[in-house]
Amino acid sequence: MSLEAIQQWLEGPGSQSVSIWCADPETSTEKSSLGIGQKSFQTYRVLYKQPGRDIVSVRHRYSEFEGVRKNLRDRYLPLGILVPSLPPKNSLTAMAINATMSASNKLDTFFIKE
């Protein structure tokens, strides 16, 4: 994708009408890979909204955000477009547990908001 094509996409008619945000951190557990004990992990709900349509949401693990960020960085960094870093994994979990502020607020900076 050329820099010109990206610029046209960013300035296109629908570019300002989409909102994406992250909310509702949740701790889940699953059996360990050895089948003995359990391990816990954090998931976050990602919400997407277009005018005139219902909100669509999915839940993802932190590691999936890391993969998305890597793909975005690999694709856009050569074009001079910076992709923000994710907040540290442990800081999100600590914030969710302590409830001093919403853990998802830091992930919000990773998404484009209206």
Secondary structure, 3 states (H helix, E strand, C coil): CCHHHHHHHHHCCCCCCCEEEEEEEEEEEEECCCCCCEEEEEEEEEEEECCCCCCEEEEEEHHHHHHHHHHHHHHHHHHCCCCCCCCCHHHHHHHHHHCCCCCHHHHHCCCCCC
